[in-house]
Amino acid sequence: MQQITIASQPFTRIRSFCRSLMEENTLKFGSDAQISNFHFISYLCGVLITINIRFLYIMSEVGSQDKDEEKQNYTFECEALHDFIAEEETDLSFKQNELLVITGLRNDGWWEARNEDGLTGLVPSTFFKIPDHVKSIIEGTFHSEKEKKNSSSIEFRSPSRKVKQILSPELSGSSRIAEEDEPPKSFMDQFSMLSLNQDILPKGFRPSILFELVKKNSYYNLGNFMAPKLDETGISFKDIQYEKTLLKPNATLLQKKINLIAARQIPEPPNDFIVKSRHIRMCFHDGNKVLSNIHTVKAKWSVSAPKLWMFSSKISAKDSCSEDGEIFIKCNKCVPTLGILFELCISYENSRGISGEMCSGWAFMKLLNDSGEPIKSKTNILKIQDTEPFAAYLFNTDSQGITGFFRKIKDKQKLSRIVISICDPDRASNQHISYLPSCLIGPWSCIPILSMCRKLTAEDLLERNSFDSIERILSPFLASMPRVLNEPDLVDALRLSWATVVKTMNADDIRMDSTKKKVFRDLFCETVFVIINSNNLPPYVFGNSHAENARKTEIDRLLRIQENQEETLPLSGELEFLPLSINMLSADVINLNKGAMFQ
């Protein structure tokens, strides 16, 4: 009865409208005998056109109301995949494997639900296993809402609920206050905004989210995570503890070694796109936000087999650390959904001369098992998803109906996939990793250098005038170390110089940690500190072969001066130094937590 009543409302309104027009017609034309038939027919046509427009408008209005009511009143039962603790009064807490009744779908990813006790509230949609018969309905709702976002402004959650920014990392102090005015964006909202610029990309490729994060925010660089940060109290430094005057190891539950083996059947862009670089960007991710720095590994490929990406398992001191396929990972945030997000990216230049980076797919590898322990050593074959990041967990796009053993093998060979092995690090490397910050991803070949940088950082912080001193720390190493670690070619220069110096040291000096730290500090100040402040060094641009070659030429020239001349590089007459600044020689303790001096 309700549907009949709703459907009859437009006709009732049209009949009343026609009756009013007839009364007006009688009043206007009934007593006038001189009105011609032509004028009356013209007026009648105008009335019919007006009725038609009114009818279409009323029907579209009622149709949109029916869709909204159907979406809000649709109910189904879902099983929770993980625990969720209510963050606000309108949220509903639940446990893993608990059955909840979804009573309404929302546009922002938060659904209205009811538990067995009759309590209602908002729940995150990504925490549930959606039944198969419901996926098609939700998928249609998802695409319709996506079209609305492209034609209008992005809608956020209701004003009564304060939305958290889940794409950016957790900030504290002044950094959080500075970003409260910015509209929060979820991981999928960020992708939708990037999709607006997808006109220049070929079919099957999407904008890279991780590339945009690295490009716009220096927070996700390796140097920023290696720089000392104040903890939540603001009176001590995070992840830096001492045993007397030495840095205390900071071991975490998750310390692993990952080896990128190969990526197969990766789509190729059209011929009018010039490929400059093929690489993988990766980071820690919990399904909602990025938890660590974003690390990049360049791939190797051949012209005869461009769909096969290969990675170097062992690199020498002369090779670039950005080509190191062996990676260390360290994380102390052991949430149930913790894993590594891999984005397969291509740097390109199209026929119009526009350069950029696009993503050909993504993969996600969980790092914890169901009991919350780190996964065991094994080789994983991960399927490359071509959808929006983590959208495949909501809407399963796998092909159905494949039967037969040989057909499954044949179809599996056609799928885009990446082969990755994970294992425990050796004892010596594990000891080096324990000195690093609690959440970090980096090249395996740079572990000794990063460990030494961390020890020198703790040493410089300990030599302040007093515990609560906020004066600038006179340390060229601490002032320039974050920027050096952000530029891989400078890390390569430091790694090559350090490998050469270690060969000349005797066994006793190598075992003495104090001697090694002194030699490393002197080497840092005589090489990369001078190179990074050279006036002839071009700025670093990832994927730009011209800029990379120009930087390599300048770095090699300065290193040859250091090797061939008896005098040190800073005193060489062939060096053009930047104007001297206090920021080159000292670091501001207050700004260490903000990362202002590292941008």
N, C-alpha and C positions, 0 to 999 in steps of 0.2 A: 504493500500500500504506500509505503514511503517513496519508492521509486516512481510510482504512478503520479503521486502528488507533485514530486519534484519536476517530472517531465511535463505535467500539465500547466505548470506555473507560467512558462513563456506564452502559451496559447491564450491563457486567461488574460494576461497583460496585453496581448496583441488585440484580442476582441474588444477590450475596454478602450484601447487606443483608436480602433476603427470606429467604434460607436461615437467617440468624441469628434472624430473627423466628419462623420455623417451629420452630426448635429451642427457643426460649423458650416458644412456645405448647405444645409437647409436654410440656415440663417443668412448665409451670404448670397446664395443663388436662387433660393426658392421663390422669392418675391420679385426677382429681376427677370422679366420676360425678354429683355433685349440681349441677354448673354448668349453668344453664339455657341453652337455645338463644338466648334474647334477649341475655344477657350476652355470649355468644360472638360473635353477629353484631355487636353494638355494638363489641366489641373489634376485630373484623376490619375494620369501617369506619374506625376510627381508624388502623389499620395502613395501609390503602389511602391515606388522606389524607396520612399521613406520607411514604409512598413517592412520592406525586405532588409534594409540596413539595420533597423531596430531588431528584427528577428535574428539576424546573424550575430549581432553583438550580444543579445541575451543568451543565445545558445552557447556561444563561446565562453561566456561568463559562468553559466551553469556547468559546462563541461569541465572547466578548470576547478570549480568547487568540488565536483564529483571526484576528480583525480586526487585533490588534496585530502578529501575525506577518506577515500579508499586507501591512500598511503598512510594516513594517520591511524586508521582503524584496523589495519591489517595486523593480525596476530599469528604468531607461530612460536614454537618451542626450540630453544638452542641449548647446546652443552658448552660450558665454559672450558677453555683450554688452559687458562692460567688464573691464579689468584688476582684479585683486584681489591684494593683498600680505598674506600671513599675519601676523596680529597676535599669535597665540599658538601654542604648540607643537602644539595639536590642529587648527589651521587648515591648509588646503591652498591654496597660491598657484596662480593661473592667469592666462593672458593672454586678450586679446580674440580672439574667433572660435575659441578652443580648445574641442574636444569633450571633455566629461567624462561619465563613467557615474555616474549617481545610484544609489547602492546602498541608500539608506534615507531615509525621510521622518521629520522630527522635528516636535514641536509648537511650537517656538520660532522657526521660520523658517530655521534652519540645517540643511542636509541633509548626509548622509554621501555622499562622492563619491570616485571613483578616476580618475586621469588615465592617459595612454597609457603612462607609465613604471611604472605599478603602485603609485604612491604614493596613500595614502588620507588623508582628513581631512574637516573640516567646511568647508562653503562657504555663503555667503549666497544664499538662494533668489531674491532680487530681482535678481540679476546674470545670470540665464539666460533664454534664449528657450525657452519650454516648448512641446513639440510638441502639436498639436491633439488627438491621441488620448489624451493624458495629462491634459489640462485638466479633464475631467469627473471623473476619479478624485481629482485634487488638490482640486478644488472641493468634492467631497463630504467629503473629510478636513478641509478648512478649516471647513466649517459644523458638522461634528460636534465639532470641537475648540472652536469658539466657544460651542456649547451647554454643553460641559463647563465652560468658564470662567465662564459665567453662574451655574452651579449650585455651583461650588466656587471655591476660591482660584485666582488666576492662577498658572500654572506658568511658571517661568523655566528657563534652561538649566542643565545639570548642574553640581553644585558644583565639579567639577574645572576648569571654565572660568569665569573671572571675567568677568561681563557688564558691558559699558559702557553708560552711559545715552546713547541716541542721540537722544532727543527734545530734551533741554536742550542749550544751547550748550557749547562747550569752555571749561572754567573752569580757573583756575590758582591755586596758592598755597592760602591758607586757604579759599577758596570751594570748591575741589575736595574738600578734607578734610572740610568740613562736610556735603557731600552724598553721601559714600561710604556712609553708613548707610542711605540711602533706597533702596528697591528700584528697579532700573532698569526703564524702560518704553519699549518701542518705539513708533513712530508709530501702528501698528495696535493695540497694546495700550492706548494712551491712548484711542483711539477706542472700543474695546470697553468701557472703564470708563465713558466718557461715555454709551454706549448704554444703560446701566442706568437712566438718568434720562430715557429717551425715551418714557415712558408718556404724558406730557402733550403730546407733539408730534404733529401730524397725519401721515398717511401720506405718504411721499415726502420728509420733512424729517428732518434729523439735527442733533445738537448740533454747535456750531462749536468746532473744536479751537483755532483761533487766538484766538478770543474768550476761551476758558478760560485760555490762556497769558497773554494781556495782563491778564486779571482777577486772576490769582493770582501773577504774577511781574512785578515792575517792570523786570526785565532787558530785556524786549522793547520798552520805550518808546523814543521818539526821544531824549528827554533823557539817558537812560542811555548810549546810543551816542555822543552828542555830548560827554559828560563825559570828561575825561582819564582814561586808564587806564594803569596800570603794565604794562610789557611782561613777558616771561617771566623776565627777569633780576631784576626788582624794583628796579632802580636808575635807570631812565629811563622816560619816558612813551611809550606806543605811538602811532605815527602823528604824532608831533610832533618835527620836526627844524628846525633853525634855520640861516639864512644871516645870520651876524653876530647881529643882534638881531631879525630878522624871521622869521616862520614860512615854512618852505620848502614849496613845493607838493609834493603827494603824488599824482601821477598814477598811475592803474592801467590795466590792459589793457581793462577793461570799464567804460566810462562812456557811458551811453546815455540817451535821452529816450523815454519811453513815453507814449502817448496812448490813454486809454480812450475808445472811441467809443460803443459801445452794447452792451447785453446783451439778447438777444431770446428770446422764448418761455420766460421764467423762470416756474416754477410759482408759483401763488398759494395762500396758506393759506386754510382755510375762513372763513366769515363770522364765526364766533365768536372769531376771532383779530383783535385790533385791531393793525394795522401802524403802528409808530411811525417806523421808519426802514428804508430799503433801502440797503445799502452793500456794498462789496467790501473785504475784508481781503487783504493780499498781503505776501509776504516772500520772501527768497532761500531756496531749499531744494535739497538734493542728493538727495532721495529717502529720506533717513534722518533728517535733523535740520534745524531752523531755523537759518539762518546769520546773520540780520540782525534789525533791528527790524521790527515788524509795523505796516505803514502802512494807514490806512483812508481810503477815498474814498466820500462819500455820493453816491447816485444820485438822479436826478429822474424822476418818473413822473406820469402823469395817471390820473384815475379811469376814463376811457374805455378806456385801454390800460395796465392795470397790469402786464402781462407784458413790457412794453418799458421797459428802464432806459436812461436817457440820462445823459451826463456833460458837464460844462462844459469846453470846450477853452480858453477864455480867461476869466479872472476879473479883476475890478477890485480896487482896494485896499480897497473897502468890502465885498467878498464874503468868505466864509469860505474859508480854505485847505483845510478838510476837503471842500469841493466841487470842488477843483481836479482835473480829469481828466488834467492833464499831470503826469507824475511823472519825477523823475530817479532813476537807479540807478547805484550805484558798488560794485564788488566786485573784490577781488584774489584770491579763492579760486576759481581757474579749474579746477575738477574736471570730468571729462567729463559728469557728470549734473547739472551746475548749471543751475538754472532758477528761474522765479518761480512760486510757488504762489498761485493766486487762489481765494478762498472767497467765494461769493455769500451774504450773510447778511441776515437780517431780524430787527429788534428788534420784539418783540410784547408784547401783554398779552391774556391769554385771558379767558374769561367768569368764571373764578374769581378774577380779580384777580392772577394770577401773571404776573410780567414775566420776560422772558428774551430769549435770542437763539438762533436756529436757522439752519441752513445748508441752502440749497436746491440746492447742487451745488458742484463745484470744477473747476478747470482748471489745467493745467501747461504753461508755455511754456519750452522749452529755449533757452538763451542762447548756446550754443557749437555749432559744427558738428562734423562728424566729425574734422576736422583740429585741433580745439581752438581755433579762432579765433572771435571774436564774430560772431554772425549779422549779415547785411547788413540794410539798411533795407528794410522791407516791412510790409504789412498782413496780420495773421494772423486767421483765424477759428477759434477754439478751441471744441471741443465740450465742453459742460458735463457732467461725470460725476456721476451720482447715487449712486455706490457709496462705500465707504470710501476715504479718500485713498490713492492709489497701489495700491489693490486691483485696479483695472481693468487695470493692467499685468501682473498675474498671471493674472487670469481675464477674458478678453475677452468683454464682454457685447454687442458690436455685433450688430445683426440681420443674418442671412445670407439669401441667396437673392433679394435685390432686383435685378431686372433691368429694363432699359428706361431710356432717357435721361430721358424726362419723369417717370417714376415716381421716379427718383433725385432729380430736382430737387424734386419735391413732398414726398418724405419728408425731404429735407434742410431744407426750410423749416419743418418741424414740430419739428426738433431744437432743444434749448436750446443756445445758443451765445453767445459773447462776441467782439466785434470789437475788436482791439487793433493799433495801429501802433507800430513801433519805428524810431527813426532816431538819427543822430548829433547831439549838441548843437551850438549855434553856438559860435563861438570865445570870446566873452565869458563865456557861461555855463559852458563847459568849463573856463575858468580859475578861476571861482568854485568849481566842483565839486572841482578839484584840491586845494583847501585843506581839504576835509572829510575825516572818517575814511575808512579804506579799505573799509569795508563799511557801506553806508547806503542807505535808500530814503526819499524825502520828496517833498513837493509842489514843483512847479517854481516857483511864485510865491514861495517862501521861500528860494530859493538865495542871494540877496544877504544876507539876514539871517543865515542859518546860516553863511555864509562869514565874516561879520563877527564872529559869536560865537566862531568857532574862532580867529580872529586875536587877539581879546581874551583868550581862555583861554590861549593860548601866551604872551601878554605878561605876564599875571599870574603864570604859573608861572616865568617868567624873572626876575621881581623878588623871588624868595625871598632870604633872608639868605645862604644858601650852597647849593651844589649838592646836598648830602646832608642838608639841613635837613628835619626832620619837624614843624616848628612849623606852627600854623594860619596860613593865608594870609588876610590881611585884605583881603577883596574881596567886597563885597555882590553884585557881578555873578556871580562864580564860585559863590557859595553858593546863589543862587536861579535861575541859568540853566537847570539841568536840569529843575526843576519847571515853569518857564515853558514850555519846549518840549514838555512832556508834555500841556499843556492848550491845545487849538487856539484857543479864544477869546482867550486871552492872547497867543498868537502873532499873531492877527488885529489885536489892539490895538497891538502893537508894530509890525507891518507898516504899519498905517494911519498911525501917528504918524511912522514913519520916512519914508514916502512924502511926507507933508506937509512935513517938515523938509528933505528933499532938494530940493524945489521952491524953497525960499528960499535955497539955497546957490548961490554962483557957480561958474563952470566951474573956476576954479583950485582952490577948496576941494574940489571933487568929485574932481579928479585927485590931490590930496594925500591919500595913504592915512592918514597920521598925523592929519590934521585930521578925516577921516571917523571914525576910531576914537574920537577924543575926543568928538565930537558924539554918536556912537552910545552911548557909555558913559553920558554925561550923560542922554541921553534914556531909556535903560533904567532908570536909578536914579530918575528923576523920574516915570516912568509905571508900567510893569509891576511894578517892584520894590515900589512903594507899593500897587498894586492887589492883588498876591498876598498881601501882609501886612495887608490890610484885614480888620477884624473882621466886616464885613457881607457878605463875599463867600461865597456858598454853595459847598460842595464840588462838584467837577466829576463829573458822571455822564453817560456817553455814552448817547445815545438817549432820555434823560429830558427831554421837551420842557419840563416845568415847571421843572426845575432849570436848563436851558439859558436859558430866558427870564429867570429871576431873576438869573442871572449876567450876562446881557447888559444888563439894566437897571442893575445896579450898576456894571458897567464903563463904560457910556455916561455915567452920572452923574459918575463920577470923571474921565473924560476931558473932560467939559464944564467941570468945575471948573478943570482944567489950562488949558483954552483961554480961559476968560472972565476969570479972575482974574489980576492982575499977579503975585501971589505964587505960588511953586511949590506943587505938590500936597502934598508932605510937611508944609508949614507951614500948610495949610488947617485952619480950625476945624471944617469939616464932615466931616473924616476921623476914623474910629474905628480906631486902630492896634492891632494885636495886642501883647501884652506883649513888650518888647524881649528878645531872646535872642541869645547869641553865635553861634548857628547862622545867624542872619539876615545877619550881617556878615562871617563868616569861614568858610573851608572847611578841612576836615581832609585833609591830603595822604595819610595812611595809609588813610583810608576811601574815597578816590577810586576805588580798584580794587574795593572791595566793593560800592559803590553804596548804602551804608547810609543816607547822609544824603539820598538822592534818593527814598526810598520814601515 
